[in-house]
Every structure is written in C-alpha cells, then in structure tokens.
Amino acid sequence: MEQYYGEIAGVATAFCWTATSMFFEAAGKKIGSLSVNLIRLFIAFALLGTVNWIFRGLFLPLDASLHNWLWLALSGIIGFTIGDLLLFQAFVLVGARISMLVMALSPPIAAFAGWIILGETMDMRAVLGMAITLSGIMMVVLNRPVRTVNGKKARFKDWFTNPMGLLLAFGGAAGQAIGLVLSKKGMADYDVVASTHIRVMAGAVGFMIVFSFMKRWKKVFVALTNRKGMLFTSGGAFFGPFLGVTLSLVAVKFTSAGIAQTLMSLTPVIIILPATIIFKEKVTLREVIGAFVAVGGVALFFI
C-alpha cells in the first residue's frame, strides 16, 4: 500500500476539490469570487499555523531553509495567485465548461514541467492511464449544459472564437501545473504541512498586492460581515487550501507530478454524484460512460 501513497493522496485531493468547489460556488454568490479567493487563504493560514504549532511547536515555518522558502513561495504565487486569477477571468470570457476543458491540459503540462525541472519520467502504462483518464474527464466536461457568457446564450463552437479567453484558461492550467511541480522542488524533505503554509502565505501576499492595485479592499471588509458567505468560505478553505493542498503535496511527494495532477483533475467526474443528489441535476449516459472511462484510466496507476 505504501507504494501507492501518492496516488491515494491524489484521488483524495480530487474529493477535496469537489467539496471546496461547491462551498466556493455558494460563497461566491454571497460575497464575490475575488473576495473568496483572498479570505480563504487567510483562513487556511490560521488553520495550517495551528496544526504546525500543535505538532511541531512552531506557528510559522521558521525552520525552513532558504531553498524551501524561495521555491515554495514561487509555487504559491504561480499556483494560487496568477493561476487562479487567470482561470477566473477565463470563466467570465468563455464560461466554465470551456475553461475546465482547457484545464484538462494541466496533467500533461505538469508531466512536461516535471521532466524539465525535476527530471521525472513516466512509463507507457502511466502515459496510457493519463490519456484514458483525461478522455473520460473530457467526456463529462463536454456534456455539461450550455452556460451563458456575459448574459447571452452561446453555442459551443462560438466559444472558441475568443482566443483571449482560451489563452487565459491555458494560463490557469499552466499555473496550476507548474505551481505543483515547483512545490515538489521546494518541499524536498521538508514537512508537508509547513510547506503548504509557505505556499498559502505567498499566495495571500500575491492577492493582497492585486487587491491593492484593484482597490477592492472595501468589498473584502463587507464580505467579512456576511455570515453565510463566511461560513461557506470557511468550509471551502478547510477542504481547499488547508486539506486539499496539503494532500496534493503528499501526492506529488510520492509520485510523479503528471500522475498526481491527473488524479487531482478527477473533480468533474466525482462531482456528478453530489450534483445529482444535492442539486437534483440529471445525469446523462455520456457522463456515466465518461466516469467509467476515467475510473478505468485511474485503475492503471494502481496495477
């Protein structure tokens, strides 16, 4: 079982992303997605610091080396700040469905970055598992109902006429993938929770700078007074930058970046069941087939 720690953590991360996506969707409707992005990192900072203090006697990761700080901070800025900002802007321009489809490029980008930066390689079975898993994920994503873009109905093919939106979505995918690879380089043998703490701090500082330029602090302070919005944000922060990101570092520590990112991309498949039960969404045959294909691809990583 120990040889599959990374793969198990990757799947667990996908479940966390599923929970956090539902919490943040609800929170975003209450207080706005940008405010959620910053507040979630503050909450995660407090949670991670508390865990570090209980188990390591240090609230801040002051025992980290310069190598840890530099690479983990860089991964936090690229993954949390830049990647998320690009992705959310892509949601506005081309919609969530196309953005998530482009985000399916994260695993191969992570595999390529892992090869360039870390010298990681993947055998043919892993490559086949990645291809099959991503095929299943894309079947599910492409079957999502048509969304509105800027308040207007848009046909699927029309969304590809917005190159800026696609470029932003690709930037989000690259930010997530490269941030994961850099976190592995920065973490090395250092504590996983403390490494996550450094990433979250760097991401928070990045968002604070962005908010200062955009003059959005007033909306953040207003958001803090919204009880339901803060409740949803707290739930998302627990499953996202606290538990989810920590598990993602466990995943990338014990397996290659490409495999870890592939397994963490299963959220569109995993969310089918809660969407059906909680939101009463109808599941199509195509989604069911896509889910089975994705699970079949994941199984190859455990054979």
N, C-alpha and C positions, 0 to 999 in steps of 0.2 A: 504493500500500500504506500510505503514511503516514497517509492519512485514516481508516484502519481500525485504528490502533494501539489505541484504546480498546476496540473490540470484540474484537480478538485477545487483549488482556490480560484481558478479562472471561471469555472462554472458557478461557484458561489458568488463571485463578483457580479456575474450577469444577473443573478437573482437579486442582488442588492441594487443594481442599476434599474431593474424593473420596479422595485419598490420606490426608489428615490424619484424615478420619472413620474410616477403617479402623484407622489407628495408634492413635487415641484410644479407639476401642471396645476394642481389645486392652489398652491401658494402663489404661482404667477398670476392667476386670475384675481387674486385678492390684493397683491401688493406690487405686481410687476416683476418680470423675469430678471431685469438687471439688479434690482434690489435683492431679490432672492439669491442671486449669484454671490453677492458680497456678504450678506448676512449668514448664509450657510457656512462660509469659510470661517467667520468669527466663532460660530457655534462649534464647528469642528475643531478649531484651535483650542477652545476651552476643554472639550472632551478629550482630545489627544494629550493635552498637557496634564490633565487629571490622571489619565491612565499611566503616563510616563512617571508622574510623581509617586503614584501608588507602587508601581513595580520596579522603578529604577531610582527613585529618590530625587529625581530632577524634573521640575515642571518644564523647563526649556532644555533642548538638546545641546547643552553646553559642552558635552564631552565629544561632540562630533568633530572630525578633522576638517581642515580647510578643503580637502578634496570632497568630502561629504557635502559641505555647505555649498560649494560652488556648483557642482553638478546637480544636486537635488533642488537647489533654488532655481537654477536654469530650467530644469524639467517642470517645476511648478509654474513658472511664468509662461512657458511654452504650452504646457498642457492645460492648466486651469484658466489663465488669463487670455492669452492670444487664441488658443484653440476654441474655447467656449464663446468668446466674443464673435469670432468668425462664423461659428456654427449658428448662433442665434440670429445673426444678420442674414445668413442664408435662409433660415426659416421664414424670414419676412419676405425675401425676394422670390424664392422658388417653392416655398412650402416645405412642410415637414417630411412628406413622403420622398421627394426627390433628394432632399438633404440626407435623409437616412440611407437612401440607396447609395449615394456617393460615399457616405461614411463606411459602407461595406468595404471600401478600399483600405481602411485602417490596418487590417491584418497583413496584407502584402507589403504595405508601406513599412509596418513595424518589422517584418521579416527582412526587408531590404536594409533598413536602418540598423537592425541588429547585426547584419552581416558586415556593413561598412564600419560601424562604431565599435562593435563588440567581437567581431569575427565569428558570429554564430552561423551555423548551417542547419538545414532541415533535410531529413531523408525523404525519399519519394513517398513513403506512407504518410508522413506528416503533411507534405505538399498536397497529396490527394485528399486527405482529411480536411484540409483548409478549403480546397476547391469545392468539395461536396457540401461542407457546412455553409459556406458563403452562398452557394447556389440555392440551398433551402431558405436561407435568410432573405435573399433577394426575391424569391417566390412569394414570401409572406409580405415583404415591404411593398412590392409592386401590386399586391392585391388590396392594399388599403384603400378605403373610399376616397373619392376626389375631395380635395380640400380647396378652400378659397384662397386666392393670393391677392392681397390688398383689397379684399372685399368683393372680388369678382371671380366668377367661375372660370376655371382654366382647364383646357384639355391637357391630357398627359403630355402629348408631343409638343404642345406650346411652351411647356416649362423649360425645355431645352434651348429655347431661343434667348434665354437670359444668361449669357456667358459669365457675367459678374457673379450671379447667384451660385452657379456651378463652381466657379473659382473659389468663392468663399467657403462653400461646403467642402471642397477638396482641402482648403487650408485648415478647416476644422478637423478633418480626418488626419491630415499630416501632423497637426499639433498634438492630437491625442496619441498617435503612434510614436512620434519622436519623443514626446514627453515621457512615455513609458520606457523607452529604450534608455534615455538619459538618466531616468530614475534608477535603473538597474546598474548603470555605470557608477552613479553617485553613491548608491547604497553599499555596494560591495559586501563586506561582512558586518556592517553596522546594523543596529536594531531596526526592525521593520517599522514599528510604531513611531519611533523617533524620526525615522526617515520621512514618514508620511507627514509628521509635524512640520518638518522643514519645508516640504513641498507646499503645504497649506499656507504657511506663513508667507512664502514667496508669492503665491497666487493672490493672497489677500492684499499684499502691498501693491501688486500689479493692478488689481481692481481699484484700490484706493486712489492710485495715480489717475486711472481712467475716469473715475467719478469726479475727481477734482477738475480735470480738463472739461468734462461734460457738465459740470455744475449740477450734479444730481444728488448731492448730499441731503437736500431738504426732503426729497422723496424717500430716502433711506430712513430718516428720522420719523417721517409719517408712517412708514411701513412698520416700524418698531411698536407702534401703538395699536396695530391691528392684531387682535388676539388670535383669530382663526388663521390669519396669514402666517403669524409667527409659529403657531402650532404645526401647521403643515411644513413650514420651512425647517423646523426643528427635527421633524420626522425624516425629512429628506436629507438633512445634514448628517443624521445618525447613520442612515443606510448608504449615503453617498461619500462625501469626503472623509468621514470617520471610518466606518467599517468597510465600505466598498473599496476605497483607495488603498487601505491597509491590506486587504485581501489581494488587490491587484499587484502589490509589491511582493507579496508572498508568491503569487503565481509566476511573476517574471523572475523571481529569485531561483525557483526550482525548475523552470522550463524555459524554452526559448521565447523571445519576445513575440515572434509570429504566431506561435501556438497559443500563448497567453492572450494575445489580442483577439484571435479568432474566437476563443471560448467566451471572452468577455463581450463579444458582439452578438451574443445569442438573445439579447433582450427583446427584439421584435418577435421572436418565437415564444419566449417564456411568457410574455405579457398577454398572449392570446387567451389563456385560461382566466386570469383575473379580469380581463376586459369583458369576457363573456359572462362571468358570474356577477361582477360588481356593476359594470356599466351596461349589461344586457346587450352587448354587441353580438351580431350574428357572425358565426364562423363559416367560411366557405370551404368547399372541398379542396380548393387550391391551397388555402392556408394550412389545412390539415396535412396535405401531401408535403408542402414545404417544411412543416415542422418535423415530419418523419425523416425527410431527406437530411435536414440539419442535424438531427439526433444521430442518424446513421454516420454522418461525417465526424461527429464528435466521438463516436464509438471507436473510430480508427485510432484516435490518440491514446486509447486505453488498451489496445490489443498488443 
